[in-house]
Amino acid sequence: MRVKKAGRNIYGAELTAAEKKAMDIEIKRQLVEIDRQYTNDIDATILWQLHVQFGFGYKRLRRFYDAFEEMHRQLAQHYEMDESDEAWLCAEQLKRIGVDVAQWNKEKGL
């Protein structure tokens, strides 16, 4: 790594390709860990909205939860296996039916 300085002030750094890759891997690992910390709250929010908005009862919520949990696990593996530069399969499949999640998030300022 080469540190960029002006006098005594540090204003940046240039990383080697290997350092960039190592940093990217560590960031993704930390993202997966943070995701795991908030899983209960995220799951509860989704399940509650399915109940309130669409009337899902216990059985349908459980079926959804089991299917969603599996896809959530696959997404975490997608990031852990350093495949995150590739598009997430679910996002691509939704685009095929006209649903662009990235665009919807952009519209909401996310």
C-alpha positions as CSV (number, residue, x, y, z in Angstrom):
1,M,0.0,0.0,0.0
2,R,1.2,3.5,-0.9
3,V,0.0,6.2,1.4
4,K,-0.8,9.6,-0.1
5,K,0.2,12.6,2.0
6,A,0.4,16.3,1.8
7,G,2.8,17.5,4.4
8,R,1.7,15.8,7.6
9,N,-1.9,15.1,6.4
10,I,-2.9,11.7,5.0
11,Y,-5.5,12.0,2.3
12,G,-5.6,8.6,0.7
13,A,-3.9,5.3,-0.2
14,E,-3.3,3.2,-3.2
15,L,-3.8,-0.5,-2.6
16,T,-2.3,-3.3,-4.6
17,A,-4.7,-5.7,-6.4
18,A,-4.1,-8.3,-3.7
19,E,-4.8,-5.8,-1.0
20,K,-8.0,-4.7,-2.7
21,K,-9.1,-8.3,-3.0
22,A,-8.3,-9.0,0.6
23,M,-10.2,-5.9,1.8
24,D,-13.2,-6.8,-0.4
25,I,-13.3,-10.3,1.0
26,E,-13.2,-8.9,4.6
27,I,-15.9,-6.3,3.9
28,K,-18.2,-9.1,2.5
29,R,-17.5,-11.3,5.5
30,Q,-18.5,-8.4,7.8
31,L,-21.6,-7.7,5.8
32,V,-22.7,-11.3,6.2
33,E,-22.0,-11.2,9.9
34,I,-24.1,-7.9,10.3
35,D,-26.9,-9.5,8.3
36,R,-26.9,-12.4,10.7
37,Q,-27.2,-10.0,13.7
38,Y,-30.3,-8.5,12.3
39,T,-32.0,-11.6,10.8
40,N,-34.7,-11.8,13.4
41,D,-35.8,-8.2,12.9
42,I,-35.7,-8.4,9.1
43,D,-37.6,-11.7,9.1
44,A,-40.2,-10.4,11.6
45,T,-40.7,-7.3,9.5
46,I,-41.3,-9.3,6.3
47,L,-43.6,-11.8,8.0
48,W,-45.6,-9.2,9.7
49,Q,-46.2,-7.3,6.5
50,L,-47.2,-10.5,4.7
51,H,-49.7,-11.1,7.5
52,V,-51.1,-7.5,7.6
53,Q,-51.1,-6.7,3.9
54,F,-52.0,-10.1,2.5
55,G,-53.6,-12.0,5.3
56,F,-51.0,-14.8,5.6
57,G,-51.7,-17.0,8.5
58,Y,-49.4,-19.2,10.5
59,K,-49.1,-22.0,7.9
60,R,-48.5,-19.7,4.9
61,L,-46.1,-17.6,6.9
62,R,-44.1,-20.8,7.9
63,R,-44.0,-22.0,4.3
64,F,-42.8,-18.6,3.1
65,Y,-40.3,-18.4,6.0
66,D,-38.8,-21.8,5.2
67,A,-38.4,-21.0,1.5
68,F,-37.1,-17.5,2.2
69,E,-34.6,-18.7,4.8
70,E,-33.1,-21.1,2.2
71,M,-32.7,-18.3,-0.4
72,H,-31.3,-16.0,2.3
73,R,-28.7,-18.7,3.1
74,Q,-27.8,-19.0,-0.6
75,L,-27.4,-15.2,-0.8
76,A,-25.0,-15.2,2.2
77,Q,-23.0,-18.0,0.4
78,H,-23.0,-16.0,-2.8
79,Y,-21.2,-13.2,-0.9
80,E,-18.9,-15.4,1.1
81,M,-17.8,-17.2,-2.1
82,D,-16.7,-13.9,-3.7
83,E,-19.3,-14.1,-6.4
84,S,-21.0,-10.8,-5.5
85,D,-19.7,-9.1,-8.6
86,E,-22.1,-11.4,-10.5
87,A,-25.8,-10.4,-10.4
88,W,-27.8,-12.1,-7.7
89,L,-30.0,-14.7,-9.5
90,C,-33.3,-13.5,-7.8
91,A,-32.7,-9.9,-9.0
92,E,-32.1,-11.1,-12.5
93,Q,-35.2,-13.4,-12.5
94,L,-37.4,-10.5,-11.2
95,K,-36.1,-8.2,-14.0
96,R,-37.4,-10.8,-16.5
97,I,-41.0,-10.1,-15.2
98,G,-40.4,-6.3,-15.2
99,V,-39.4,-5.9,-11.5
100,D,-36.2,-4.0,-11.1
101,V,-35.5,-4.0,-7.3
102,A,-32.5,-1.7,-7.7
103,Q,-34.6,0.9,-9.5
104,W,-37.3,0.7,-6.9
105,N,-34.7,1.2,-4.2
106,K,-33.3,4.1,-6.1
107,E,-36.8,5.7,-6.4
108,K,-37.0,5.5,-2.6
109,G,-33.6,7.0,-2.1
110,L,-32.0,3.8,-0.8
